[in-house]
Structures are given as structure tokens and as C-alpha cells.
Amino acid sequence: MSGPLVGAVIGNNTVSGPSGPSTIIGVNVLPGTPTSTGQLATVTVLRDGVLQVTLPTTTAGVNAGLAPVNSLVGAIAGQQLGQTTQSLTNTLAPTIATVTKTVSSITTPLLVTVNGLLAPVTQPLTGTSGALNPVTGIVGTLLGTIGTTLPGGGTTTPAFAGPLLGASLGGHSITGPSTLDTLAGINLLPAPVGAVPAVGTLTSVNVLSGGQVIGVTLPTTAAGVNAGLKPVVNLTGALLGGQVGGTVGSVVTQVSPVVAAVTSTVQAIANPIVSAVNMLAVPVTGPLLNPTGPLAPVTGVLISTVTTITGSLTNGIGNGGTGGILAPVTGIIAPLTGGLGGGTTGGILAPVTGIVGSLTGGLGGGTTGGILAPVTGIVGSLTGGLGGGTKGGILAPVTGIVGSLTGGAGTGALAPVTGLLGGLLGGLGR
């Protein structure tokens, strides 16, 4: 995983990010240079218009947009569940693409119309030297001040490999190979010679495995606990961004000595007991701990059962379009969209798209022939039809007042206020 699930930018400040291949949704608010882009959706507010929403409208686009979900499940729960989730998203992608295409066919012309109607008002606000620039600056200073007060806050989003929990059944890896991001490793039943056990950075547990009836390892030093909890830091950063991940890392560093004091006490008490149990049980468990001993058939049956279940889930989901588990879902969606991907003819949504078409006049701008034509005419007369609302229109006095207040360059009537706020916030930032 690389990049937070949700990337957020306010003005020129990256609140969660930067966005990356694992970012599902990107949100951008207020004018600014950095941009957060989501694989599934990107939402922009008060930047180049009032509102903009971008959605994938093809199966390939939806598959790419949902890829971070597959990576997340695989990273946390292991490769097999990740593959099952991928099969699920691959099956649902055509249906979801039909829905997003239908939604886009409704929202895109509507948003184009709304943004076009409000452009005379929003352009003076969101332009290069618009009236919102002082607000953007103040927000940026506040976010910067908060960022410097958070312990360990960073801007680099860590990668997370996973799985968070590693599990091995008789030497058969259920969750995939352990990595440096595996917090806990669990091994159940004897494994054949050469099998790689599941190992965790914080703890590893053996049950009738590794020549032990029971075995548990824990770090007993502050450095060991800190390293052991690194997967939690990396996962938090990968999900929520480097800012939050850095803060969690700093907290982990602070509490590691306390946790180490607890784990060392537990180990001091438990180790003699565990050692005694393993030693006394050797006459009974010796044959059981042999990979070819009496437990071998049980291990084989369990591995076969797990493999069959995961395979059935994957194959059953993969046939979701025709008789599979997901057939009822795809069956419900098809009548809604009319089976046309656009929802414009014959489907239940056809009246909605028809209304939107009549509202916008079929032109995306709602300026000619549509029901909104009188509205656009009124707005045009208000703004003088110049896009800036600065000459000839009824709003010209208002825009003139706004211009004199903001000055566009720090020389307007609000300059003392913005200067005072800048001084106060600048002092906080230091």
C-alpha cells in the first residue's frame, strides 16, 4: 500500500497525503496548488468552480479505483483474502461502472450548469487574487501551526506490506509470507521440514508446532517493543497519511518503555511454566509433533478444507453475473439503469435523466431552451454577462465593494485585519 485511503488538501496544505496509488478518494477544498487525486473519486470544492466530482465510468476505471481495497484486505488479512476480494471487485466492477456512468450522466451536466451559473460570483472569489485568498492563507497558517504541535508529524506516507497477522497451518501459509509489517505470527500443527513459519515483529505463537506444545515470544526491551509495533505505525500512516502515522510513531516511542516493563514481567513468569509444560509433555506429544505423526491426517484435512472454502468463495463470486452469489445484486442494478450504462432509456432512472435534460436544455450550460433559461437570463442581467460581475450588471456595486475590501493584493480595507491575523498566527507558528 502506498498513499492514504483518503487524500485531503485544503488550500495549499496537504492534510492527509500526499495521495498515491492506494488513495481511493481525493478531496480538494479552496484554491491552491497541491491536488489530491483518488483512484475511485475526486471531489473539488470552491476550486475552479463551486463543486466538481470525477467518477470512473468504465469497468477498467472502476477496477483501478477499487484496487486499493484489494491491496488493503491483502495487506491486513493476507494474500488469499486479498485475492478473494479482488475476485469480488472484478465481478462487481461492470455493475458499479453502470451505476457510476448513470450518476455521471445526471450530475455532470447539472454541475456544469450550476458552476456556469455561479461563475460570475465564484471567479472573483477563487481567482488568482480572489477574495478567498486571505481565507486560504489563514487556514494554511492554522494548519501549519497545528502540524508543528503534533509530535512526530511527517509528510511522507509510509508503505505497508503486511500481512498484519501471519498464520500457518501445518506449514501451509494461510495469509501469505510474513514480512517486516507482520505484527503477530501464529503457527498451528506440525510443519514439514523446510516449511517457513509465520513470524511476527511483536509476537510469535506456536501451538503443537515447531517442536513445542505451546510457545510464545515477546519483546522485553523498549527498543524491541518499539520495533515490534512498527507495523501499527506503518499501517496507520498508509491509511491516514504520514502526518497521523508520524504522530502514532512518536506515541509508540514514548510508551515503549512502559510496555516493555509489562512484557518482561510476563515473560519472566510464563517462560518457566511454558518450558516445564513442553518438557513434561515430551513423552506424550513427541509423536504428535512429528510432521508425519498421528496428526498428519488431521493437518491434511484442515488444509484441504481451508483451500476448498477459499476456492469456492473466489469461484462463486467470480460467477456473480450468472447464477453466482452476486447474481441478485446485479439483477437489481440492471432494471435501475435500463441495462444501457447511461440510464437514459427504459430504466427506472429514465425520468430522472429526462428531468435533468430538460433542466439543462441538453446543452450542459442550461442557457438555451431549457427550464433554467429564465434563471440564466436573470443571472446574466445581475452580473452583466461579463463573468466577473464588475461592469454593467446589477451586482456591479457589490463586486466593487468586495474588491475595495479585499484589494486583491493586501491593500484593501481588510488589509489591517489580515495583517493582524497574519502576525498573530505567525507568532503561534514560531
C-alpha positions as CSV (number, residue, x, y, z in Angstrom):
1,M,0.0,0.0,0.0
2,S,1.2,3.5,-0.9
3,G,-0.8,6.6,-0.1
4,P,-3.7,7.2,2.4
5,L,-7.1,5.8,1.7
6,V,-8.5,9.4,1.7
7,G,-6.3,12.2,0.5
8,A,-7.2,15.7,1.5
9,V,-5.9,19.1,0.5
10,I,-7.1,22.4,1.9
11,G,-5.8,25.4,0.0
12,N,-2.0,24.9,-0.3
13,N,-1.9,22.5,2.7
14,T,-1.9,18.7,2.4
15,V,-3.9,17.5,5.4
16,S,-3.8,13.8,4.5
17,G,-1.3,12.6,1.9
18,P,0.2,13.1,-0.5
19,S,-2.2,10.9,-2.5
20,G,-0.8,7.8,-4.2
21,P,-1.8,4.6,-5.9
22,S,-3.7,3.4,-2.7
23,T,-5.8,6.6,-2.4
24,I,-9.4,5.8,-3.0
25,I,-10.9,9.3,-2.6
26,G,-9.2,12.6,-3.1
27,V,-10.7,15.8,-1.7
28,N,-9.6,19.3,-2.5
29,V,-11.1,22.4,-0.8
30,L,-10.3,26.1,-1.5
31,P,-7.9,27.5,-4.2
32,G,-4.4,26.0,-4.0
33,T,-1.7,24.3,-5.9
34,P,-1.4,20.8,-4.4
35,T,-4.0,18.4,-5.7
36,S,-5.2,15.1,-4.2
37,T,-6.4,12.6,-6.7
38,G,-8.4,9.5,-5.8
39,Q,-8.5,6.3,-7.8
40,L,-12.3,5.9,-7.4
41,A,-13.4,9.5,-6.9
42,T,-12.0,13.0,-6.8
43,V,-14.0,15.8,-5.2
44,T,-13.1,19.5,-5.6
45,V,-14.9,22.3,-3.6
46,L,-14.5,26.0,-4.3
47,R,-11.6,25.5,-6.6
48,D,-12.3,26.1,-10.3
49,G,-16.0,26.2,-9.6
50,V,-18.3,25.5,-6.7
51,L,-18.2,21.7,-6.9
52,Q,-16.6,19.1,-9.2
53,V,-16.9,15.4,-8.9
54,T,-15.0,12.9,-11.0
55,L,-16.0,9.2,-11.1
56,P,-14.9,6.3,-13.3
57,T,-17.5,5.3,-15.8
58,T,-15.8,2.2,-17.3
59,T,-15.2,-1.3,-15.9
60,A,-11.5,-0.8,-16.2
61,G,-11.7,2.5,-14.4
62,V,-13.8,1.0,-11.5
63,N,-11.4,-1.9,-11.3
64,A,-8.5,0.5,-10.9
65,G,-10.4,2.6,-8.4
66,L,-11.2,-0.4,-6.2
67,A,-7.6,-1.8,-6.4
68,P,-6.6,-0.1,-3.2
69,V,-9.4,-2.0,-1.4
70,N,-7.9,-5.3,-2.6
71,S,-4.5,-4.2,-1.5
72,L,-5.8,-3.2,1.9
73,V,-7.5,-6.5,2.5
74,G,-4.5,-8.4,1.3
75,A,-2.1,-6.3,3.4
76,I,-4.1,-6.8,6.6
77,A,-5.6,-10.3,6.2
78,G,-3.3,-12.0,3.7
79,Q,-3.0,-12.8,0.1
80,Q,-5.8,-15.4,-0.1
81,L,-8.5,-13.0,1.3
82,G,-7.0,-10.2,-0.9
83,Q,-7.4,-12.4,-4.0
84,T,-11.0,-13.3,-2.9
85,T,-11.7,-9.6,-2.5
86,Q,-10.2,-8.9,-5.9
87,S,-12.5,-11.5,-7.5
88,L,-15.4,-9.8,-5.8
89,T,-14.5,-6.3,-7.1
90,N,-13.8,-7.7,-10.6
91,T,-17.2,-9.2,-10.7
92,L,-18.9,-6.1,-9.3
93,A,-17.0,-3.7,-11.5
94,P,-19.2,-3.8,-14.6
95,T,-22.3,-3.3,-12.4
96,I,-20.7,-0.4,-10.4
97,A,-19.5,1.1,-13.7
98,T,-23.1,1.1,-14.9
99,V,-24.2,2.9,-11.8
100,T,-21.3,5.5,-11.9
101,K,-22.0,6.1,-15.6
102,T,-25.6,6.7,-14.8
103,V,-24.8,9.0,-11.9
104,S,-22.3,10.9,-14.0
105,S,-24.8,11.3,-16.8
106,I,-27.0,13.1,-14.3
107,T,-24.5,15.0,-12.2
108,T,-22.1,16.1,-14.8
109,P,-24.4,18.4,-16.8
110,L,-26.1,19.5,-13.6
111,L,-22.7,20.6,-12.1
112,V,-21.6,22.2,-15.3
113,T,-24.8,24.2,-15.3
114,V,-24.5,25.2,-11.6
115,N,-20.8,26.1,-12.0
116,G,-21.6,28.1,-15.1
117,L,-24.4,30.0,-13.5
118,L,-22.4,30.8,-10.4
119,A,-19.1,31.5,-12.3
120,P,-19.7,35.3,-12.1
121,V,-19.8,35.0,-8.4
122,T,-17.2,32.3,-7.8
123,Q,-14.5,33.6,-10.2
124,P,-13.9,36.8,-8.1
125,L,-13.7,34.6,-5.0
126,T,-11.5,31.7,-6.3
127,G,-9.3,33.5,-8.9
128,T,-5.5,34.1,-8.6
129,S,-6.1,37.2,-6.4
130,G,-9.6,36.3,-5.4
131,A,-11.4,37.3,-2.2
132,L,-10.9,33.8,-0.7
133,N,-7.1,34.1,-0.9
134,P,-6.8,35.7,2.6
135,V,-9.0,32.9,4.0
136,T,-6.9,30.3,2.3
137,G,-3.8,31.9,3.8
138,I,-5.3,32.0,7.3
139,V,-6.4,28.3,7.0
140,G,-2.9,27.4,5.9
141,T,-1.3,29.2,8.8
142,L,-3.6,27.4,11.2
143,L,-3.0,24.0,9.8
144,G,0.8,24.7,9.8
145,T,0.6,25.7,13.4
146,I,-1.4,22.6,14.4
147,G,1.1,20.4,12.4
148,T,4.1,21.7,14.2
149,T,2.4,21.0,17.6
150,L,1.7,17.3,16.7
151,P,4.6,15.1,18.0
152,G,6.4,13.4,15.1
153,G,4.1,14.6,12.4
154,G,5.6,13.9,9.0
155,T,4.7,14.4,5.3
156,T,6.0,11.1,3.9
157,T,3.4,8.4,3.7
158,P,4.9,5.0,4.6
159,A,4.3,1.9,2.7
160,F,2.7,-1.2,4.3
161,A,3.4,-4.7,3.0
162,G,1.6,-6.9,5.5
163,P,0.0,-9.2,6.3
164,L,-0.7,-7.7,9.8
165,L,-1.4,-11.2,11.1
166,G,0.6,-14.1,9.8
167,A,-0.9,-17.6,10.1
168,S,0.4,-21.0,9.1
169,L,-1.5,-24.3,9.3
170,G,0.8,-27.3,9.3
171,G,3.4,-25.4,7.3
172,H,0.7,-24.2,4.8
173,S,0.7,-20.4,4.8
174,I,-2.9,-19.1,5.1
175,T,-2.2,-15.4,5.0
176,G,1.0,-15.3,2.9
177,P,4.6,-15.0,3.8
178,S,5.5,-12.9,6.9
179,T,7.2,-9.5,6.3
180,L,8.6,-6.7,8.4
181,D,5.0,-5.5,8.7
182,T,3.6,-8.7,10.2
183,L,2.7,-7.8,13.8
184,A,2.0,-11.4,15.0
185,G,2.7,-14.8,13.6
186,I,0.7,-17.9,14.6
187,N,1.8,-21.5,13.7
188,L,-0.7,-24.4,14.3
189,L,0.1,-28.1,14.0
190,P,3.4,-29.7,12.9
191,A,5.0,-28.5,9.7
192,P,7.2,-30.5,7.2
193,V,10.9,-30.0,7.2
194,G,11.8,-26.8,5.3
195,A,8.5,-25.0,5.8
196,V,8.8,-21.3,6.7
197,P,7.0,-20.5,9.9
198,A,4.9,-17.3,10.4
199,V,6.9,-14.8,12.4
200,G,5.7,-11.5,14.0
201,T,7.6,-8.4,14.9
202,L,5.8,-8.2,18.3
203,T,5.0,-11.8,19.0
204,S,5.2,-15.3,17.5
205,V,3.0,-18.2,18.8
206,N,3.4,-21.9,18.3
207,V,0.7,-24.4,19.1
208,L,1.7,-28.1,18.5
209,S,4.3,-26.7,16.1
210,G,8.0,-26.0,16.0
211,G,8.7,-28.9,18.3
212,Q,6.6,-27.3,21.1
213,V,3.2,-27.9,22.7
214,I,3.0,-24.1,23.2
215,G,5.5,-21.4,22.6
216,V,5.1,-17.6,22.8
217,T,7.8,-14.9,22.2
218,L,7.5,-11.3,23.3
219,P,10.0,-8.4,23.2
220,T,11.3,-7.4,26.6
221,T,13.1,-4.2,25.9
222,A,11.9,-0.7,24.9
223,A,13.8,-1.0,21.6
224,G,12.2,-4.4,21.0
225,V,8.7,-3.1,21.7
226,N,9.3,-0.1,19.5
227,A,10.4,-2.3,16.6
228,G,7.6,-4.8,17.3
229,L,4.9,-2.1,17.0
230,K,6.4,-0.7,13.8
231,P,3.7,-2.4,11.6
232,V,1.0,-0.5,13.5
233,V,2.8,2.8,12.7
234,N,3.2,1.9,9.1
235,L,-0.4,0.8,8.7
236,T,-1.7,3.9,10.3
237,G,0.4,6.1,8.1
238,A,-0.6,4.1,5.0
239,L,-4.3,4.5,5.8
240,L,-4.4,8.1,7.2
241,G,-1.2,9.7,5.9
242,G,2.3,10.5,7.1
243,Q,1.0,13.2,9.4
244,V,-1.0,10.8,11.5
245,G,1.5,8.0,11.1
246,G,4.3,10.1,12.4
247,T,2.3,11.1,15.4
248,V,1.4,7.5,16.2
249,G,5.1,6.6,15.8
250,S,6.0,9.2,18.3
251,V,3.4,7.9,20.8
252,V,4.7,4.4,20.4
253,T,8.2,5.5,21.1
254,Q,7.0,7.2,24.3
255,V,5.1,4.2,25.6
256,S,7.6,1.5,24.6
257,P,9.4,1.5,28.0
258,V,6.2,1.0,29.9
259,V,5.0,-1.8,27.6
260,A,8.5,-3.4,27.8
261,A,8.2,-3.4,31.6
262,V,5.0,-5.4,31.3
263,T,6.2,-7.8,28.7
264,S,9.4,-8.6,30.5
265,T,7.4,-9.4,33.7
266,V,5.0,-11.6,31.7
267,Q,7.9,-13.4,30.1
268,A,9.7,-13.9,33.4
269,I,6.6,-15.6,34.9
270,A,5.5,-17.5,31.8
271,N,8.8,-18.8,30.4
272,P,9.4,-21.3,33.3
273,I,5.9,-22.6,33.1
274,V,5.9,-23.0,29.3
275,S,9.3,-24.7,29.4
276,A,8.1,-27.1,32.1
277,V,4.9,-28.0,30.1
278,N,6.9,-28.6,27.0
279,M,9.4,-30.8,28.8
280,L,6.9,-32.9,30.8
281,A,4.7,-33.4,27.7
282,V,7.5,-34.8,25.5
283,P,6.7,-38.5,26.2
284,V,3.1,-37.9,25.1
285,T,3.4,-35.1,22.5
286,G,6.7,-36.3,20.9
287,P,5.0,-38.4,18.3
288,L,2.3,-35.8,17.8
289,L,4.9,-33.1,17.0
290,N,6.3,-35.2,14.2
291,P,5.2,-33.9,10.8
292,T,4.4,-37.5,9.7
293,G,2.9,-38.5,13.1
294,P,-0.7,-39.2,14.1
295,L,-1.7,-35.5,13.5
296,A,-0.6,-35.6,9.8
297,P,-4.1,-36.7,8.5
298,V,-5.8,-34.0,10.6
299,T,-3.5,-31.4,9.2
300,G,-4.1,-32.6,5.6
301,V,-7.9,-32.5,6.1
302,L,-7.8,-29.0,7.6
303,I,-5.5,-27.6,4.8
304,S,-7.8,-29.2,2.2
305,T,-10.9,-27.7,3.9
306,V,-9.4,-24.2,4.0
307,T,-8.2,-24.4,0.4
308,T,-11.7,-25.6,-0.7
309,I,-13.5,-22.9,1.1
310,T,-11.4,-20.0,-0.2
311,G,-11.5,-21.5,-3.7
312,S,-15.3,-21.8,-3.5
313,L,-15.7,-18.3,-2.4
314,T,-13.5,-17.0,-5.2
315,N,-15.1,-19.0,-7.9
316,G,-18.6,-18.4,-6.5
317,I,-18.0,-14.7,-6.5
318,G,-16.4,-14.9,-9.9
319,N,-19.7,-16.2,-11.4
320,G,-21.7,-13.5,-9.7
321,G,-23.1,-12.3,-13.1
322,T,-24.7,-15.5,-14.0
323,G,-26.1,-17.6,-11.2
324,G,-23.3,-16.8,-8.7
325,I,-23.5,-15.4,-5.2
326,L,-23.8,-11.9,-6.5
327,A,-26.4,-12.6,-9.1
328,P,-29.2,-10.9,-7.0
329,V,-27.2,-7.7,-6.8
330,T,-26.5,-7.5,-10.5
331,G,-30.2,-8.4,-11.1
332,I,-31.4,-5.4,-9.0
333,I,-29.0,-2.9,-10.7
334,A,-29.9,-3.8,-14.3
335,P,-33.5,-2.6,-14.1
336,L,-32.4,0.6,-12.4
337,T,-30.1,1.6,-15.2
338,G,-32.1,0.1,-18.1
339,G,-29.1,-2.0,-19.0
340,L,-27.7,0.8,-21.1
341,G,-24.9,2.1,-18.8
342,G,-26.4,5.6,-19.1
343,G,-29.8,5.0,-17.5
344,T,-31.3,7.2,-20.2
345,T,-33.8,4.9,-21.9
346,G,-36.2,2.4,-20.5
347,G,-34.8,2.1,-17.0
348,I,-36.3,3.3,-13.7
349,L,-33.9,6.2,-13.7
350,A,-35.1,7.4,-17.2
351,P,-37.5,10.0,-15.7
352,V,-34.6,11.5,-13.6
353,T,-32.3,11.8,-16.6
354,G,-35.2,13.2,-18.6
355,I,-35.8,15.9,-16.0
356,V,-32.1,16.8,-15.8
357,G,-32.0,17.1,-19.6
358,S,-35.0,19.4,-19.6
359,L,-33.5,21.5,-16.8
360,T,-30.1,21.9,-18.6
361,G,-31.6,22.2,-22.1
362,G,-29.4,19.4,-23.3
363,L,-26.5,21.9,-23.6
364,G,-24.7,21.3,-20.3
365,G,-24.9,25.0,-19.7
366,G,-28.6,25.4,-19.3
367,T,-28.6,28.6,-21.3
368,T,-30.9,27.9,-24.2
369,G,-34.3,26.4,-24.4
370,G,-34.3,24.5,-21.0
371,I,-36.4,25.2,-18.0
372,L,-33.4,27.0,-16.5
373,A,-33.2,29.5,-19.3
374,P,-35.2,32.2,-17.3
375,V,-32.8,31.7,-14.4
376,T,-29.7,32.1,-16.6
377,G,-31.3,35.2,-18.1
378,I,-31.8,36.7,-14.6
379,V,-28.3,35.8,-13.5
380,G,-26.9,37.3,-16.7
381,S,-28.7,40.5,-16.1
382,L,-27.5,40.5,-12.5
383,T,-23.8,40.0,-13.5
384,G,-23.8,42.0,-16.6
385,G,-22.9,38.9,-18.6
386,L,-19.2,39.6,-18.1
387,G,-18.3,36.6,-15.9
388,G,-16.8,38.9,-13.4
389,G,-19.9,40.8,-12.5
390,T,-17.9,44.0,-12.5
391,K,-19.4,46.1,-15.2
392,G,-23.0,47.0,-16.2
393,G,-24.8,44.4,-14.1
394,I,-26.9,44.9,-11.0
395,L,-24.2,43.3,-8.9
396,A,-21.6,45.7,-10.1
397,P,-21.8,47.8,-6.9
398,V,-21.5,44.6,-4.8
399,T,-18.4,43.4,-6.6
400,G,-16.9,46.8,-6.4
401,I,-17.4,46.8,-2.6
402,V,-15.8,43.3,-2.4
403,G,-12.9,44.5,-4.5
404,S,-12.3,47.5,-2.3
405,L,-12.5,45.4,0.8
406,T,-10.1,42.7,-0.3
407,G,-7.9,44.9,-2.5
408,G,-6.8,41.7,-4.3
409,A,-3.2,42.4,-3.1
410,G,-3.4,43.2,0.6
411,T,-4.2,46.9,0.1
412,G,-7.9,46.8,0.6
413,A,-10.0,47.8,3.6
414,L,-9.4,44.4,5.2
415,A,-5.6,44.7,5.0
416,P,-5.2,45.7,8.6
417,V,-7.4,42.7,9.7
418,T,-5.5,40.2,7.5
419,G,-2.2,41.7,8.7
420,L,-3.2,41.4,12.3
421,L,-4.2,37.8,11.9
422,G,-1.1,37.0,10.0
423,G,1.0,38.5,12.8
424,L,-0.8,36.5,15.5
425,L,-0.7,33.3,13.6
426,G,2.8,33.8,12.5
427,G,3.7,34.2,16.2
428,L,2.0,30.9,17.0
429,G,3.8,29.2,14.2
430,R,7.1,30.2,15.7
